[in-house]
Amino acid sequence: MTSIALFNNSRVGTTTLTYHLAHMFRRLGLRVLAVDLDPQANLTSMCLDESEIEELWEDSSSELIEQGAAHPSLPGFSRVHAGQTIADAVRPILEGTGDIAPVEPAALMPDLWLLPGSLDLSRFEDKLSMEWSRTFAGDIAAIRTTTAFHRTVAQVTASVQADIVLLDVGPNLGAINRAALIAADTVLMPLAADLFSLKGLTNLGPTLRTWRHDWQQLVLPRIPDGFHAPRAAMTPLGYVIMQPEMRLDRPLKAYERWLERIPWVFNTAVLDQQPPSRDDASHRIATLRNYRSLTPLAHDARKPMFDLKPADGALGSAQQYVQTCFREFRGLAEAVLERLPEGTGSGARGGERSG
């Protein structure tokens, strides 16, 4: 199993990319776990309908569960377990009543699961921030706190026997994201060709290296034998260009100007290569076009854009657009798998799936 964190220090469609990659990896025959570690819970809202999210966030309200059982017409109630989010997993640590609590993921479809997020996760930020420096002294309580995401994801991954785990994190360099990134084997970075993404890279790269160094050099040597702690590899896989919608007020030349700068900034800030080559685009995994016209259809149908059918409203030329979308995301997924450590995806079950 390999975990991939999708992360950049600016909002560039990271959650949409996570959602579609999860579905495409499943189409390619992998067992996939998606984990929502963004306190805004955007991935959860893409995967589940409002009634399911209400059930998740009602703290196991017996009244709500009984109402759901009495109204089988409400969609998807069997897919989720009340009070089974990442925030519920870390609540005992936050409240000082124990270690991580066991949680079950939501089964979205065969071989695809979601460990849902929650707005309550934001309460964990201060706790993680306070405990970080204490890990350097080998404080076991601090280490339990800082590794809570890693250990929860490992427990859920083992329960569903996932081949690949996708971690969706918010666009900041706070304590929640530090704990999330430390739990990641690899990092995939979605970028836009603009100033904000490049500035994000210049902040992100040195920060990841600092987190990796501090954890591996200062914390890991002090962790007791037998404690399940992450290695904090955070290996950069490369970047994906998320193409914007071209407008008259943002001419093509401006887009190309920023696009040309990305390889140099990525090599310098993220890979710490000196001197980098300005023209080295070997770390660009793919460029995804803007599928804005398919987005509302996919949202209403609650399915990936590349799975839209004429019955979902993807008619005529839109259906050709859907096919193009499928080819691009399949190419991206296959390219990502090629960059993962050997053995990832060895659990693939019989090749591509339909639907």
Secondary structure, 3 states (H helix, E strand, C coil): CEEEEECCCCCCCHHHHHHHHHHHHHHCCCCEEEEECCCCCHHHHHHCCHHHHHHHCCCCCHHHHHHHHHCCCCCCHHHCCCCCCHHHHHHHHHHCCCCCCCCCCEEEECCEEEECCCHHHHHHHHHHHHHHHHHCCCCHHHHHHHCHHHHHHHHHHHHHCCCEEEEECCCCCCHHHHHHHHCCCEEEEEECCCHHHHHHHHHHHHHHHHHHHHHHHHHHHHCCCCCCCCCCCCEEEEEEEECCCCECCECHHHHHHHHHHHHHHHHHHHCCCCCCCCCCCCCEEEEECCCCCCHHHHHHHCCCHHHCCHHHCCCCHHHHHHHHHHHHHHHHHHHHHHHCCCCCCCCCCCCCCCC
